[in-house]
């Protein structure tokens, strides 16, 4: 459903002054209160506007990496500047049952994993798709989705919310907009459209002081951010898996001296990386573009194509848009056939990096055309593996270096290769802290915690233990950790064994999937300890999960559901409700990617 106002009526409203609109709104409201005996008034637009004037606006963010939160914050500022009273709320802080009493909902959401909702909004998502979902006939809404078109479930969470809200009777203020990784311009256009629409309907509330908005903006930009990162330096890089390990995992230490940057265990570090010079040279070679040719970036700056490929563009990720744009340039029937088959296109994207596309289907391109094939480079977020109470003006990361071969050549992932191989000690790296309020230690240091991680998902738990050690917390700590082999992949082994020896780490259970013929994962260890896990939960324990969203975190959740159902003698439906309550209480928190 859409709001019952034609463009012509909205245009008529827009031509009225604030004073005229205020009078018209009050007149229409007063007229509506006179009942059926009142003389009919042929001003349906004013009646509709009056119905919205007194309504409250909720801006709800559902963020996984912080982008949706930033867009929501920006939207609220624009609404407030336009004189519209808007409440900003993170999905994790919102009580699902309040939705039935909301008037206008503006939802900004990302998507994670295989089209799943961000962790913080999962309770609301389940509520709307569950048996207890309310009728929402009173609600007007608009949805903005943030995603990555290189994945098949592009903006799926936004699509789900948009469809289900309408299914429950809510009325769309505007059609959903799905934004790709270079979302800024599309998101800004959507924001402006929403603000203009609500301003037209609610213009009698104009006049919020711009001084308030400016002070909020100043406060937000007073520290280093994604838009204004800090130039730090690499101080230490050390491999923490053996040469025989199937994966190269590097311990990274970055010097933040002089920045004043503060972070907490659970936060992430945003890293702006540089692409490998060898990869840049190979792309230029395949397209026969001179490296010194100037190109214009999306923000209007002019740099050489070599600089753009190295510092400004994502040249490691193939996207549908890249394949389609290149096919139009190359005029190759094989590429056209791949594009026509959705399954074949997804397989091609997943297995063929851009350099292989250019090498397999060589084509002479202009420098600007080559530039336009690629998306802007976006920072990579890494879970922080340190506590500042332990390391001071440093930040530690645990980086799994992505390595693969194509056409007999060896390549690395963009950010992981930069940090784990190409950046030299002392080299510059631009960083910022992405706060994660949905992955925090309990305020009470006596509260027991259960930490469940696989591979580099161990990172935030190292930070947790450093913090609890520095605080002198007495709460019990139980670690479940999984990786391939005890002999090759026991990340931070010495530290964990020392924590166990000192008594800070109360218990540990390890799962090694390649140590023997039997593949053992963390979910198997959880089931083995079902009774004790339930006992810890009964004593108020908090559960934390960090790792892969599509496989590991999903399997862990299934194991936890089974544990709650069997140990608590619940149905699976009630067990799911139990976990949802733990989420609401911030006793079940996940940092998944």
C-alpha positions as CSV (number, residue, x, y, z in Angstrom):
1,X,0.0,0.0,0.0
2,X,1.1,3.6,-0.5
3,X,0.1,6.8,1.2
4,X,-3.1,8.1,-0.5
5,X,-1.7,11.4,-1.8
6,X,-1.2,12.1,-5.4
7,X,1.8,14.1,-6.7
8,X,-0.5,17.0,-7.6
9,X,-1.9,17.2,-4.1
10,X,1.6,17.0,-2.6
11,X,2.7,19.8,-4.9
12,X,-0.2,21.9,-3.8
13,X,0.8,21.4,-0.2
14,X,4.4,22.3,-1.0
15,X,3.3,25.7,-2.3
16,X,1.7,26.7,1.0
17,X,3.7,28.7,3.6
18,X,4.3,27.2,7.0
19,X,1.7,29.5,8.5
20,X,-0.9,28.5,5.9
21,X,-0.1,24.8,6.5
22,X,-0.4,25.2,10.2
23,X,-3.8,26.9,9.9
24,X,-5.0,24.3,7.4
25,X,-3.8,21.4,9.6
26,X,-5.6,22.8,12.7
27,X,-8.7,23.6,10.7
28,X,-8.9,20.1,9.2
29,X,-8.3,18.5,12.6
30,X,-11.1,20.6,14.2
31,X,-13.4,19.8,11.4
32,X,-12.8,16.1,11.8
33,X,-13.8,16.3,15.5
34,X,-17.2,17.7,14.7
35,X,-18.6,14.4,13.6
36,X,-20.9,13.6,10.7
37,X,-23.1,16.6,11.3
38,X,-20.3,18.9,10.2
39,X,-20.5,20.5,6.7
40,X,-18.4,18.6,4.2
41,X,-15.1,20.2,3.4
42,X,-13.4,19.3,0.1
43,X,-9.8,19.3,1.4
44,X,-8.8,15.6,1.5
45,X,-5.1,16.6,1.4
46,X,-5.4,18.7,4.5
47,X,-7.1,15.9,6.3
48,X,-4.4,13.5,5.4
49,X,-1.8,16.0,6.4
50,X,-3.5,16.7,9.7
51,X,-3.5,13.0,10.4
52,X,0.2,12.9,10.1
53,X,1.0,16.2,11.8
54,X,0.8,14.9,15.3
55,X,2.5,11.6,14.5
56,X,6.0,10.7,15.8
57,X,8.8,9.5,13.5
58,X,11.0,6.6,14.5
59,X,14.3,6.2,12.6
60,X,15.4,2.6,13.2
61,X,18.9,1.3,12.2
62,X,19.8,-2.3,11.7
63,X,23.5,-2.3,11.2
64,X,26.2,-5.0,10.9
65,X,29.2,-2.9,10.0
66,X,28.1,0.6,11.0
67,X,27.0,1.9,7.6
68,X,23.3,1.6,8.3
69,X,23.7,3.3,11.6
70,X,25.5,6.2,10.1
71,X,22.9,6.6,7.4
72,X,20.1,6.5,10.1
73,X,22.0,9.2,12.2
74,X,22.3,11.4,9.1
75,X,18.6,10.9,8.3
76,X,17.6,11.9,11.9
77,X,19.7,15.1,11.6
78,X,18.1,16.0,8.3
79,X,14.6,15.4,9.8
80,X,15.4,17.5,12.9
81,X,16.8,20.3,10.7
82,X,13.6,20.3,8.8
83,X,11.6,20.7,12.0
84,X,10.5,17.1,12.3
85,X,10.7,15.5,15.7
86,X,12.4,12.1,15.0
87,X,13.6,9.5,17.5
88,X,16.7,7.5,16.5
89,X,17.0,4.0,17.8
90,X,19.4,1.1,17.1
91,X,17.7,-2.2,16.3
92,X,19.2,-3.9,19.3
93,X,17.7,-1.3,21.7
94,X,14.2,-1.5,20.3
95,X,11.3,-3.4,21.9
96,X,9.5,-5.2,19.2
97,X,6.0,-4.9,20.7
98,X,6.3,-1.1,20.5
99,X,5.9,-1.3,16.8
100,X,2.1,-1.6,17.1
101,X,2.0,1.9,18.6
102,X,4.4,3.6,16.2
103,X,3.1,6.1,13.6
104,X,6.0,6.5,11.1
105,X,8.8,4.0,10.8
106,X,11.9,4.8,8.7
107,X,14.1,1.7,8.6
108,X,17.7,1.6,7.4
109,X,19.0,-1.9,7.3
110,X,21.9,-3.9,6.0
111,X,22.0,-7.7,5.2
112,X,24.5,-10.2,6.5
113,X,25.4,-13.8,5.7
114,X,23.0,-15.6,3.3
115,X,20.4,-12.8,3.2
116,X,19.9,-12.7,6.9
117,X,19.1,-9.7,9.1
118,X,21.8,-8.0,11.1
119,X,22.3,-9.4,14.6
120,X,20.8,-6.5,16.4
121,X,17.5,-6.5,14.6
122,X,17.0,-10.3,14.6
123,X,14.4,-10.2,17.5
124,X,12.2,-7.7,15.5
125,X,12.6,-9.7,12.3
126,X,11.4,-12.9,14.1
127,X,8.6,-11.0,15.8
128,X,7.2,-9.7,12.5
129,X,7.5,-13.1,10.8
130,X,6.2,-15.0,13.8
131,X,2.7,-16.1,15.0
132,X,2.4,-13.1,17.3
133,X,3.0,-10.5,14.6
134,X,0.6,-7.5,15.1
135,X,-1.7,-5.8,12.6
136,X,0.1,-2.6,11.6
137,X,-2.7,-0.7,9.8
138,X,-1.8,2.5,11.7
139,X,1.8,2.5,10.6
140,X,3.4,4.4,7.7
141,X,6.9,3.2,6.7
142,X,9.8,3.5,4.3
143,X,12.8,1.1,4.0
144,X,16.3,1.8,2.8
145,X,18.5,-1.3,2.2
146,X,22.3,-1.4,2.2
147,X,24.0,-4.4,0.6
148,X,26.5,-5.7,-1.9
149,X,25.3,-6.6,-5.4
150,X,28.0,-9.2,-5.8
151,X,26.0,-11.5,-3.5
152,X,22.9,-13.3,-4.7
153,X,20.8,-12.2,-1.6
154,X,21.4,-8.5,-2.3
155,X,19.5,-6.3,0.2
156,X,17.4,-9.3,1.1
157,X,16.7,-8.2,4.7
158,X,15.4,-4.8,3.4
159,X,13.2,-6.7,0.9
160,X,11.9,-9.0,3.6
161,X,11.0,-6.1,6.0
162,X,9.4,-4.0,3.2
163,X,7.2,-6.9,2.1
164,X,6.3,-8.1,5.6
165,X,5.4,-4.6,6.9
166,X,3.1,-4.2,4.0
167,X,1.7,-7.7,4.5
168,X,0.8,-6.7,8.1
169,X,-1.2,-3.7,6.8
170,X,1.4,-0.9,7.1
171,X,1.3,1.8,4.3
172,X,4.4,2.8,2.4
173,X,5.5,6.4,2.5
174,X,7.9,5.7,-0.4
175,X,9.1,2.7,-2.4
176,X,12.1,0.8,-1.0
177,X,15.5,1.7,-2.2
178,X,18.4,-0.8,-2.4
179,X,21.9,0.6,-2.2
180,X,25.1,-1.0,-3.3
181,X,28.5,-0.7,-1.5
182,X,28.9,2.8,-2.9
183,X,25.6,3.8,-1.2
184,X,26.3,7.4,-0.3
185,X,24.5,9.2,-3.2
186,X,21.6,6.8,-3.4
187,X,21.1,7.0,0.4
188,X,21.3,10.8,0.4
189,X,18.7,11.0,-2.4
190,X,16.4,8.7,-0.4
191,X,16.9,10.7,2.7
192,X,16.0,14.0,0.9
193,X,12.9,12.4,-0.6
194,X,11.7,11.2,2.8
195,X,12.4,14.5,4.5
196,X,10.6,16.4,1.8
197,X,7.6,14.2,2.0
198,X,7.3,14.3,5.8
199,X,8.1,18.0,5.8
200,X,5.1,18.6,3.5
201,X,2.9,16.6,5.7
202,X,4.2,18.0,9.0
203,X,5.4,21.5,8.1
204,X,3.7,23.1,11.0
205,X,6.4,21.8,13.2
206,X,9.2,23.7,11.4
207,X,11.7,25.7,13.4
208,X,14.0,23.3,15.2
209,X,17.2,25.3,16.0
210,X,20.0,24.7,13.5
211,X,22.4,25.3,16.4
212,X,21.4,21.9,17.9
213,X,22.1,20.1,14.7
214,X,25.4,21.8,14.2
215,X,26.5,20.9,17.7
216,X,25.6,17.3,17.1
217,X,27.6,17.2,13.9
218,X,30.6,18.9,15.6
219,X,30.5,16.3,18.3
220,X,30.4,13.4,15.8
221,X,33.3,14.7,13.8
222,X,35.5,15.6,16.7
223,X,37.1,12.2,16.6
224,X,38.6,10.1,13.8
225,X,35.9,8.4,11.7
226,X,35.3,6.5,8.5
227,X,35.1,9.8,6.7
228,X,38.2,11.2,8.5
229,X,40.4,8.3,9.4
230,X,43.7,8.4,11.4
231,X,47.0,7.6,9.7
232,X,48.6,5.1,12.0
233,X,51.6,2.8,11.4
234,X,52.2,-1.0,11.5
235,X,54.4,-1.8,14.4
236,X,54.3,-5.6,14.5
237,X,53.3,-8.4,12.2
238,X,53.8,-12.0,13.3
239,X,52.5,-15.2,11.8
240,X,50.7,-17.3,14.5
241,X,50.0,-20.4,12.5
242,X,52.8,-22.8,11.5
243,X,54.1,-23.1,8.0
244,X,52.2,-26.4,7.8
245,X,48.9,-24.8,8.5
246,X,46.3,-24.6,5.9
247,X,45.8,-20.9,6.6
248,X,48.1,-18.0,7.2
249,X,46.9,-16.1,10.2
250,X,48.9,-13.0,11.2
251,X,48.9,-11.1,14.5
252,X,48.9,-7.4,13.7
253,X,49.8,-4.5,16.0
254,X,49.1,-1.0,14.9
255,X,50.5,2.1,16.6
256,X,47.9,4.8,17.5
257,X,50.3,7.1,19.3
258,X,49.1,10.7,19.4
259,X,45.6,10.0,18.0
260,X,43.6,10.0,21.2
261,X,41.6,7.1,19.8
262,X,39.8,5.1,22.4
263,X,38.1,1.7,21.9
264,X,36.5,-1.0,24.0
265,X,36.7,-4.8,23.7
266,X,34.0,-5.8,21.2
267,X,34.7,-2.9,18.9
268,X,36.0,-3.3,15.3
269,X,38.8,-1.4,13.5
270,X,38.1,-0.1,10.1
271,X,41.1,-0.4,7.8
272,X,41.6,1.5,4.5
273,X,43.9,-0.8,2.5
274,X,46.0,-0.4,-0.7
275,X,45.8,-2.9,-3.5
276,X,48.9,-4.9,-4.4
277,X,51.1,-3.1,-6.9
278,X,51.6,-6.4,-8.8
279,X,47.8,-6.7,-9.2
280,X,47.5,-3.0,-10.4
281,X,50.3,-3.6,-13.0
282,X,48.7,-6.7,-14.3
283,X,45.3,-5.0,-14.8
284,X,47.0,-2.1,-16.7
285,X,48.9,-4.6,-18.8
286,X,45.7,-6.6,-19.8
287,X,43.9,-3.4,-20.8
288,X,47.0,-1.6,-22.3
289,X,46.3,1.6,-20.3
290,X,49.1,3.9,-19.5
291,X,49.6,4.1,-15.8
292,X,50.0,7.9,-15.8
293,X,46.7,8.7,-17.6
294,X,44.5,11.0,-15.5
295,X,41.0,9.9,-14.5
296,X,38.2,11.6,-12.6
297,X,37.0,9.9,-9.4
298,X,33.3,9.9,-8.3
299,X,34.0,12.7,-5.9
300,X,35.5,14.9,-8.6
301,X,39.1,14.5,-7.8
302,X,41.6,13.8,-10.6
303,X,44.3,11.2,-10.1
304,X,46.3,8.9,-12.3
305,X,44.7,5.6,-13.2
306,X,47.5,3.8,-11.3
307,X,46.8,5.8,-8.2
308,X,43.0,5.1,-8.6
309,X,43.6,1.4,-9.0
310,X,45.9,1.2,-6.0
311,X,44.1,3.5,-3.5
312,X,40.6,4.3,-4.6
313,X,39.0,1.2,-6.2
314,X,38.0,-2.3,-5.2
315,X,39.8,-4.3,-7.8
316,X,39.6,-7.7,-6.0
317,X,35.9,-8.3,-6.1
318,X,33.9,-9.2,-9.2
319,X,30.4,-7.8,-9.3
320,X,27.4,-8.3,-11.7
321,X,27.7,-4.7,-12.7
322,X,31.4,-5.1,-13.6
323,X,30.7,-8.2,-15.7
324,X,27.8,-6.5,-17.5
325,X,29.7,-3.3,-18.1
326,X,32.7,-5.2,-19.4
327,X,30.6,-7.4,-21.6
328,X,29.1,-4.3,-23.3
329,X,32.7,-3.2,-24.0
330,X,34.1,-6.6,-25.1
331,X,31.1,-7.8,-27.2
332,X,31.9,-11.4,-26.3
333,X,29.1,-14.0,-26.7
334,X,30.4,-16.2,-23.9
335,X,30.1,-13.3,-21.4
336,X,26.6,-12.5,-22.7
337,X,25.6,-16.2,-22.1
338,X,26.9,-16.1,-18.6
339,X,25.0,-12.9,-17.8
340,X,21.8,-14.4,-19.2
341,X,22.0,-17.4,-16.7
342,X,21.6,-16.2,-13.1
343,X,23.2,-19.3,-11.6
344,X,26.1,-19.2,-14.0
345,X,26.7,-15.5,-13.3
346,X,26.8,-16.1,-9.5
347,X,29.3,-19.0,-10.0
348,X,31.4,-16.8,-12.4
349,X,31.5,-14.0,-9.9
350,X,32.4,-16.3,-7.0
351,X,35.3,-17.9,-8.8
352,X,36.7,-15.3,-11.2
353,X,38.4,-12.2,-9.8
354,X,38.4,-9.0,-12.0
355,X,42.0,-9.5,-13.2
356,X,41.0,-12.9,-14.5
357,X,38.0,-11.4,-16.3
358,X,40.3,-9.0,-18.0
359,X,42.9,-11.6,-18.8
360,X,40.5,-14.2,-20.2
361,X,38.6,-11.6,-22.3
362,X,41.3,-9.0,-23.2
363,X,40.0,-5.7,-24.5
364,X,41.6,-2.3,-25.1
365,X,40.0,0.3,-22.8
366,X,40.3,4.0,-22.1
367,X,41.6,4.8,-18.6
368,X,38.3,6.3,-17.6
369,X,36.4,3.3,-18.8
370,X,38.7,1.0,-16.8
371,X,38.1,3.2,-13.8
372,X,34.4,3.1,-14.2
373,X,34.3,-0.7,-14.1
374,X,35.2,-0.9,-10.4
375,X,33.4,0.1,-7.3
376,X,34.9,2.6,-4.8
377,X,37.2,0.9,-2.3
378,X,35.5,0.5,1.1
379,X,37.3,-0.2,4.4
380,X,37.5,-3.7,5.9
381,X,36.4,-4.1,9.5
382,X,38.4,-6.4,11.8
383,X,37.3,-7.4,15.3
384,X,39.8,-5.8,17.8
385,X,42.0,-8.4,19.6
386,X,43.2,-6.2,22.4
387,X,42.2,-4.1,25.5
388,X,43.7,-0.6,25.8
389,X,44.1,-1.2,29.5
390,X,46.7,-3.9,28.5
391,X,48.3,-2.4,25.3
392,X,47.9,1.4,25.7
393,X,48.1,3.4,22.4
394,X,48.0,0.3,20.2
395,X,45.4,-1.8,18.6
396,X,45.8,-5.5,17.8
397,X,44.1,-7.5,15.0
398,X,44.0,-11.2,14.1
399,X,44.1,-11.4,10.3
400,X,43.5,-14.5,8.2
401,X,45.3,-13.8,4.9
402,X,43.2,-14.9,1.9
403,X,45.4,-16.6,-0.7
404,X,44.3,-18.1,-4.0
405,X,45.7,-19.0,-7.4
406,X,44.3,-18.1,-10.9
407,X,45.9,-18.9,-14.2
408,X,49.1,-20.1,-12.5
409,X,49.5,-16.9,-10.5
410,X,49.2,-16.4,-6.8
411,X,47.0,-13.6,-5.3
412,X,45.9,-12.3,-1.9
413,X,42.8,-10.7,-0.7
414,X,42.7,-6.9,-0.7
415,X,42.8,-5.9,3.0
416,X,44.2,-9.2,4.3
417,X,47.0,-9.1,1.8
418,X,47.8,-5.5,2.6
419,X,48.0,-6.1,6.3
420,X,49.4,-9.6,6.2
421,X,52.0,-9.3,3.5
422,X,52.4,-6.0,1.5
423,X,52.5,-3.4,4.3
424,X,55.9,-3.1,5.8
425,X,56.6,-2.5,9.5
426,X,56.5,1.3,10.0
427,X,54.3,1.7,7.0
428,X,51.2,4.0,7.1
429,X,47.7,2.6,7.3
430,X,44.5,4.7,7.7
431,X,42.2,3.4,10.4
432,X,39.1,4.3,12.5
433,X,37.2,2.6,15.3
434,X,33.7,1.2,14.6
435,X,31.9,0.9,17.9
436,X,29.9,-2.2,18.5
437,X,27.6,-1.7,21.5
438,X,26.0,-5.1,20.8
439,X,29.1,-7.0,21.7
440,X,30.1,-5.9,25.2
441,X,31.3,-7.5,28.4
442,X,28.8,-7.6,31.2
443,X,28.9,-4.4,33.4
444,X,29.1,-6.6,36.4
445,X,32.6,-8.2,36.4
446,X,31.3,-11.1,38.6
447,X,29.0,-12.3,35.7
448,X,30.2,-15.6,34.1
449,X,30.7,-15.5,30.3
450,X,30.8,-18.3,27.7
451,X,32.9,-17.4,24.6
452,X,32.4,-19.4,21.4
453,X,34.8,-18.7,18.4
454,X,36.3,-20.4,15.4
455,X,39.4,-19.3,13.5
456,X,40.1,-15.6,13.6
457,X,36.8,-15.4,15.6
458,X,39.1,-15.8,18.6
459,X,40.1,-12.1,18.3
460,X,37.5,-10.3,20.5
461,X,37.8,-13.0,23.2
462,X,41.5,-12.2,23.6
463,X,40.4,-8.6,24.2
464,X,37.8,-9.8,26.7
465,X,40.4,-11.7,28.7
466,X,42.8,-8.8,28.7
467,X,40.1,-6.5,30.0
468,X,38.8,-8.9,32.7
469,X,42.4,-9.4,33.8
470,X,43.1,-5.7,33.9
471,X,39.8,-5.1,35.8
472,X,40.5,-7.9,38.3
473,X,37.0,-9.3,37.5
474,X,36.0,-12.4,39.4
475,X,33.5,-13.7,36.9
476,X,34.1,-17.2,35.4
477,X,35.3,-17.4,31.8
478,X,34.7,-20.4,29.5
479,X,36.2,-20.6,26.1
480,X,35.0,-22.8,23.2
481,X,37.5,-22.5,20.3
482,X,37.6,-24.4,17.0
483,X,40.2,-24.5,14.2
484,X,41.8,-27.1,11.9
485,X,44.7,-28.6,13.9
486,X,45.9,-28.3,17.4
487,X,49.5,-28.5,16.2
488,X,49.3,-25.8,13.6
489,X,46.3,-23.6,14.2
490,X,46.0,-23.0,18.0
491,X,45.9,-19.2,17.8
492,X,47.5,-17.5,20.8
493,X,48.1,-20.9,22.4
494,X,50.6,-19.7,25.0
495,X,48.3,-16.9,26.2
496,X,45.3,-19.1,26.6
497,X,47.2,-21.8,28.5
498,X,48.7,-19.1,30.8
499,X,45.2,-17.7,31.4
500,X,44.1,-21.2,32.4
501,X,47.1,-21.7,34.6
502,X,46.4,-18.4,36.4
503,X,42.8,-19.3,36.9
504,X,41.4,-16.4,34.9
505,X,40.2,-18.8,32.2
506,X,37.9,-21.2,34.2
507,X,37.3,-23.7,31.5
508,X,38.2,-24.4,27.8
509,X,37.0,-26.8,25.2
510,X,38.8,-27.1,21.8
511,X,37.5,-28.5,18.6
512,X,40.0,-29.6,15.8
513,X,38.4,-30.3,12.5
514,X,41.5,-31.7,10.7
515,X,43.4,-33.3,13.6
516,X,41.9,-36.8,13.0
517,X,39.6,-38.6,10.6
518,X,36.6,-37.3,12.7
519,X,35.8,-33.7,12.0
520,X,35.0,-32.0,15.3
521,X,33.5,-28.5,15.4
522,X,32.6,-26.2,18.2
523,X,28.9,-27.1,18.0
524,X,29.9,-30.7,18.8
525,X,31.7,-29.5,21.9
526,X,28.7,-27.4,23.0
527,X,26.5,-30.5,22.8
528,X,28.9,-32.5,24.9
529,X,28.7,-29.8,27.6
530,X,25.0,-29.2,27.4
531,X,24.2,-29.7,31.1
532,X,27.0,-27.4,32.3
533,X,26.1,-24.7,29.7
534,X,22.5,-24.8,30.9
535,X,23.7,-24.5,34.5
536,X,25.9,-21.5,33.7
537,X,22.9,-19.9,31.9
538,X,20.8,-20.4,35.0
539,X,23.5,-18.5,36.9
540,X,23.2,-15.6,34.6
541,X,26.0,-16.3,32.2
542,X,26.4,-14.3,29.0
543,X,27.1,-16.1,25.7
544,X,29.2,-14.6,23.0
545,X,29.7,-16.0,19.5
546,X,32.2,-14.7,16.9
547,X,32.9,-16.2,13.5
548,X,31.4,-17.0,10.1
549,X,27.7,-16.0,9.8
550,X,26.6,-18.5,7.1
551,X,28.0,-21.7,8.6
552,X,29.6,-21.6,12.0
553,X,27.3,-19.1,13.8
554,X,24.3,-20.9,12.3
555,X,25.4,-24.3,13.5
556,X,26.2,-22.9,16.9
557,X,22.8,-21.4,17.2
558,X,21.2,-24.7,16.3
559,X,23.3,-26.4,19.0
560,X,22.2,-23.8,21.6
561,X,18.6,-24.2,20.6
562,X,18.9,-28.0,21.2
563,X,20.6,-27.4,24.5
564,X,17.9,-25.0,25.8
565,X,15.2,-27.3,24.6
566,X,16.6,-30.5,26.1
567,X,18.0,-29.1,29.3
568,X,15.2,-26.7,29.9
569,X,12.5,-29.1,28.7
570,X,11.2,-26.6,26.2
571,X,9.7,-27.0,22.8
572,X,12.0,-25.8,20.0
573,X,9.6,-22.8,19.5
574,X,9.9,-21.9,23.2
575,X,13.7,-22.5,23.1
576,X,13.9,-20.0,20.2
577,X,11.9,-17.5,22.3
578,X,14.3,-18.1,25.2
579,X,17.3,-17.2,23.0
580,X,15.4,-14.1,21.8
581,X,14.9,-13.0,25.4
582,X,18.6,-13.5,26.0
583,X,19.3,-11.3,23.1
584,X,17.0,-8.6,24.4
585,X,18.8,-8.8,27.7
586,X,22.1,-8.6,25.9
587,X,23.1,-12.0,27.3
588,X,23.4,-13.6,23.9
589,X,25.6,-11.5,21.6
590,X,27.1,-12.3,18.3
591,X,29.9,-10.7,16.2
592,X,29.5,-12.6,12.9
593,X,30.6,-11.8,9.4
